[in-house]
């Protein structure tokens, strides 16, 4: 019995290590609106661990606020339906030198002061060198100061 438990522990540890490195580190911040009646933004910077990995322009990265939070309201435009099939040979990539911004607004009745808001960023990325594409989901948290 002990041999099978030890084997299972080694097998699980080996599988986790074989899963591979994360391809991006995400940095997230909240920028309040410059004037009243304007949306604030959540800015996401993608820092690639491999310069050959790129974020696809289409489908566009999306930010989904945690459904249980009551601080921010999503102000993104609805997703457009794709009318042409995805062609990896003609894929365009996002310039990662600048952060991606997602419009948000402070919810009515949000508690005053510093709050933490959780969200998920969904994006598609490819490796031209290795010839593959994947969907990525990353959990983020941003600090929002509600005036």
TADASUL-V942673 format. One record per pair of residues at least 6 apart in sequence whose C-alpha atoms are under 8 Angstrom apart, sorted by the first residue. I is the first residue (numbers start at 1). J is the second residue. If there is no record, write none. Layout:
I/J  I/J
This chain:
22/49  23/48  23/49  23/50  23/53  24/46  24/47  24/48  24/49  25/46  25/47  25/48  25/49  26/44  26/45  26/46  26/47  26/138  26/140  27/44  27/45  27/46  27/47  28/42  28/43  28/44  28/45  28/140  28/141  28/142  29/42  29/43  29/44  29/142  29/143  30/40  30/41  30/42  30/43  30/142  30/143  30/144  31/40  31/41  31/42  31/43  32/39  32/40  32/41  33/39  33/40  33/41  34/40  38/105  39/75  39/103  39/104  39/105  40/103  40/104  40/105  40/106  41/101  41/102  41/103  41/104  41/105  42/101  42/102  42/103  42/104  42/142  43/99  43/100  43/101  43/102  44/99  44/100  44/101  45/96  45/98  45/99  45/100  46/96  46/99  47/96  48/54  52/127  52/128  52/129  53/125  53/126  53/127  53/128  54/93  54/94  54/125  54/126  54/127  55/93  55/94  55/123  55/124  55/125  55/126  56/91  56/92  56/93  56/94  56/123  56/124  56/125  56/126  57/91  57/92  57/93  57/94  58/91  58/92  59/123  59/124  60/123  60/124  61/121  61/122  61/123  61/124  62/121  62/122  62/123  63/102  63/119  63/120  63/121  63/122  64/74  64/119  64/120  64/121  65/72  65/73  65/74  65/117  65/118  65/119  65/120  66/117  66/118  66/119  66/120  69/117  69/118  70/107  70/110  71/106  71/107  71/110  71/111  71/115  71/117  72/104  72/105  72/106  72/107  72/110  72/117  73/104  73/105  73/106  73/107  74/103  74/104  74/105  75/102  75/103  75/104  75/105  76/102  76/103  76/104  106/146  110/146  111/146  112/145  112/146  112/147  113/144  113/145  113/146  113/147  114/143  114/144  114/145  114/146  115/143  115/144  115/145  115/146  116/141  116/142  116/143  116/144  117/141  117/142  117/143  117/144  118/139  118/140  118/141  118/142  119/139  119/140  119/141  120/137  120/138  120/139  120/140  121/136  121/137  121/138  121/139  121/140  122/135  122/136  122/137  122/138  123/135  123/136  123/137  124/133  124/134  124/135  124/136  125/133  125/134  125/135  125/136  126/132  126/133  126/134  127/133
